Amino acid sequence: MLSVVVLVACLAGTTAIHCEGDNDLEDVQSFTQQVQNAGDMDYWRTRQKNFQAYGRFDGDPSDAVVTAGYYTANDNLIYGISVNCGAGTWKSLVTDNENEDADVVKTFKHGSLDTACVDGEEFDIFLKITQPYLMNWAFDGQAMQYGLDTLELYQAYRIRPHKVPSKYNADQAAYFKMEGTGSAKFTRFSWGQCNTWPHSIANNCLEARNWVLRRSKLPLTAQGLGQFGQHLQLWYPTCFAETRYYSYVQTRVHPDRNSTDRGFLYCCCANMETGDVILNGDGTDMCALIDDGSCSLECQGDIDILIEIQNILEHGDGK
């Protein structure tokens, strides 16, 4: 079994925008990402972080089990999931907070998979960190959690997922770990205050946008995940004239730890074909904070693509 351990806190992104790391993996079945400064709000600005794993089933998935977890420096489980493809079930796991004498892992929630694991198909996992005991998992766009509480926060009542009853909390995290058995292979891992989408749909903005929104906090009636979503429905790739091409100015880029105390979002100049951010001459992203409601960048679209789009709008795509 091929295993990969990444012990670098911040890596240069590939296709992700402002992620701490975005790594392509070569069908590994074990992967560990070190997470530094997890509870340091001077570093992170907010506690919110996203962990996104991508993989595929390379063969009969009937004996495949996919597990992932958030761990302390001493390898204590904070919060994890286990997906059993053969049984068509899932469960979430915590370290029992009622056992003071030993670290005992117990089941928190459990359920059935909405969609079966399929040979040759891709899968994805995400973990959303919101607060020390407010976290939620999803597998293949299905929430691995249920149950809501009404909390009084900031002099207002807010609906939130159930508190995670673990002995350890997200501020104590040091590692994200994942493993696959049988035909389950991992192909990519991204993390940070960002959102990503699969490489396999990167050349179609409409598909990428729909994929992101299905995992967002859009209401369940709008095919989102509601309170169990990975991010607000405000952050998604924008598509030029509702075609498969990306807008060359992306104005809904997720805020990150450098977005100031007010959490301003970004605008970025992007490749219309792939959605990748254009780089400046020094290798930095061509992005700017939107602090007054407008984007200060002067981005330029690909003239050939713009002509093609114009022809499509006037005459149809001919397909």
Secondary structure, DSSP 4 states (H G I P E B T S, - for coil): --EEEE--S----SSSSS-SEEEEEEEESEEEEE--STT-HHHHSSS-EEEEEEEEE-S-GGG-EEEEEEEETT--EEEEEEEETTTTEEEEEEEBTT-SSS--EEEEEEEE-SS---TT-EEEEEEEEEETTEEEEEETTEES---EEEEEETTEEEEEEPP--BSS-GGGEEEEEEEE-TTEEEEEEEEES-----GGGTT-HHHHHHHHHHTSSS-GGGTS-GGG-SS-TT----BGGGSSSBPSEEEEEPP-TTSTTTT--EEEEB-TTT-PBPBPTTS-B-EEE-SSSS--------HHHHHHHHHHHHH----
